[in-house]
Amino acid sequence: TLLQQSKETDLVITVGGDGTILRVVRMTAPSGIPVVGINMGRLGFMTELRAEEAMEKLPLYMTGECRVEARNMIQARVVKGSGGEVNGPYHALNDVVMARGAVSRVVTIACTIDEAKLTTFRADAVIVSTATGSTGYNLAVGGPILDPQSDDLVLKPVAAHIGLSAGIVLSGSTKVALTLERTQPATLSIDGHLDYPLVPGDRVELEQSPMKAKFLRANPVNYFYGTLTQRLGFGVEQARAVRF
């Protein structure tokens, strides 16, 4: 496997979309291996190359002249309410989501920020995302887009019935705790690939991960902003209409 060969690997090239990169980063981040993504998906916020240009430009990434871009990740631990057992840590490049389970009812989630009680949400879910993940689920439910190099986190409830409904931008040093209350079970999703069942009383502790996801970049630093509206699926004129 890639994880077993990581000591002998200098670069990983992915072919797919952002979902492919999220799966690969779970194996490359612990070893600090950079990734170059070839986009075969729709958005491709984390990918570097379009499919039609990949064969022409890939040799450039083998020369060692490209820059390494490090992206922040989130670390999550689950503290079981039944006996205090700690599971994890789990690491996410995009986001960690506490959401309702199979039963279609809202969940009740008490939220603290650096040990200060913020609010108790009654919502479909609560998202904590990195700057990288701010263009994912967070954006889809009205959250803000962060600069991809930002250390900040975004806390965003989904369909909140009680509690704050707006997203909150938090310092990268912030520690967030989400405690599941009432009687409804829930699911903790790590980057959409690892699902962990939660029961009332379980607490999820979130903070910036010591690991970084590394990418090899040849595109200019402003490439993210220059292609933002295109990646979101609308042109500049349409973007103006939407904003207006």
N, C-alpha and C positions, 0 to 999 in steps of 0.2 A: 504494500500500500504506500501511498504518498507519505503518510506519517512515519512509516518505517524507513523510508529512503530520504527523509528530510535532511540528514546530516550531509548527504552527497548532492543535494539539490541547490542550485543557485537562483533559479527562476522558474516560476510556474506560469504557463500560458493557458488561459481558459477560453473556451469557445461556447458561447451561450449568452445569457443575460446576467442581470444583477443577482438573480437567484442562484445561478451557478457559482458566482464569486462568493456569496454568503456561505455556501457549503464548503468551498475550498479553503476559505480563510480560517475555518475551524481547525484545519490541519497546518496551514502555513504560519499563522500568527505566533504560535508558541515557539517556533524556530526562527522567526524573523525573516522568512523567505518572501521576497517581493513577487507580486502578481501582475501580469499584463492580461487584460481582458479584451477579447474580440467579441463585439456585440452582434449576437444573432437574435436578440430579443427585441422588445419594443422601446423601452426607455433608455436603459444603459447608462445610468448616472455614474456607475463605478467603472464601467469599461473604458478602454482607452482608444480602441480602433474599431472602425466600421469594417464589416466583412469584405467589402469590395476593395479596401486599401490594405488589408492585412498582409498579403504576400509581398507587396512592394515595401512596406514599412517595417516589417518585423526584424530584418537584419539590423536596423538602427538600434534596437533594444538589446542586441547581443554585443555591442561594442563597449559597453560600460560607460558611455557618455551621457546617459539619461539620468535624471534626478530620481531619488527615492522619496516618495511622499508617504508619510506616516499618518494614519487615521486613528482617532481615539475609539476605544471600545468601552462597553459597559460590563461591569461584573455584578452578578446576582447571586445571592445566597438565600436559601429557603430555611427558615427556622420553624420547625414543626410546633404547633401550639400544644400538642398532646404531651410532649415530654422535653421539648427544647432541642431535639436533634437537629443538627445543621447539615444541610445538603448543598453541595456545590463546592467551589464557585463555578458558575456557568458564565461564559463570555459571549457577548453579542456585539457585532459591528453596527447593525441597524437599530434594533430596538428590543425592548422587553415589554411584553403586554400581559397584564392581568385581566382576564375576560371571563364572561359567563360561560358555563359549561354547556352540556347538551340541552339542559332545560332553558327554555326561552324566557328567562326572567332576569331582571337587573340584579347586579351584585352590589353589596355594600362594602366599601373599601375605605378604611381610615388611613389618612396620609399624613406623615410627619416629614418635615424638612429640617435636617440637622437637629433632630430631637424636639423640634417645636411643632406642635399640632397645627397643621394647615387647615384641613377640613375632612369631612367624611363624605365620600362620593356615593351616590346611588346612580349607577351608570351601567352601560353595556360593557365598558372596558376602561382601563386607564393605561396609557402608553407612556413609557419613558424612552426617549430616543436620543441618539447621538446626533452630531451635525450631519454625518453621513446618512443616518436614518431619517433625517428631517424631511427628505424628499420622498419618503415611502408612505407608510400607513398614516403617519402624523400629518402629512400634507393632504392626504385624501379626506381627512376629517376636519380640515380647516386650520391646521397648525402652521406655524411659521417655518420658512426655509432659512436655515443657518448657513453661513459660509462653511464649506467643507473642512477647512482647517481650524475651525473654532473648537475650543475646549468645552463649550457650553453643552448643556443637556436641555431637552424640552420635555415638560410634563404636560400631557394632553388627555383629558377625559373624552370618552366617546358617548354621545347621547346621554349626557348627565341629566338626571331628573332632580337631584339635590346636590348642592356643592357648586364649586366653580365650574363654568363651562369653557372658559377661555384657556388657551395654552399659556404656560408659564416657562420662560427661559431661565434656566438655573446655571449658576457657576459650575465649572467643571469639578470643583472641589466639594460640591454639595453631596450629602448623603441622604438618600430618600428611603423611607420605609413605608411599605404598603401592607396593611393587615386586613385579611378577609374577615368580615363580621357577619352576623345574622346566621342563617341556616343554609344558604345556597352554596353549593360547591362551585369551584371556578377552575380555570386552567391558566397556567403560566406558560407563555410562548416565548422562546428564545430565538430571535431572528426567523420566526416562522417555521423552523425545522425541528426544534426540540420542544415538546409539549409535556408539562409537568402538572399532574393533578393536585389541586389544592382543596383543603377543607377549612371550614370556619375555625379561626384561631391561628392559622398559619400566617407567618409574616415573611415578606420578601424584602431583603435589604439590598439596596442598589447604590453603587458608587462607580467612579471611573476605574476601568480595568488597568492593571499594570502592563498589560500586553497592548501592542499596536498592530494594526493591519497595515502592511506595507505594499505599496504599489510602485511600479516603475513607470515614470512619466516622461514623455518627450514633447507633448503638447504644452503650449504656454500656460503660465499660471492662471491667466484670465479665461482659459478655455471653458471653464465651468459656466461663467456668466455669459460668454459669447454664444453658447449653445443651449442655454437654459430653456428658453421658450420653445425651441425646436424639439428638445427632449420631452417637454411636457405635451407636445402634440399640437401646438398652435403657433402661428406666425406672429410677428411684431404687431401688425395691424389688429389681429384678433385679440392679442394680449391687451392692447389699449382698450378695445371694446369691452372686454371682460372687466378690466380694472375700473373703467368709467361707470 
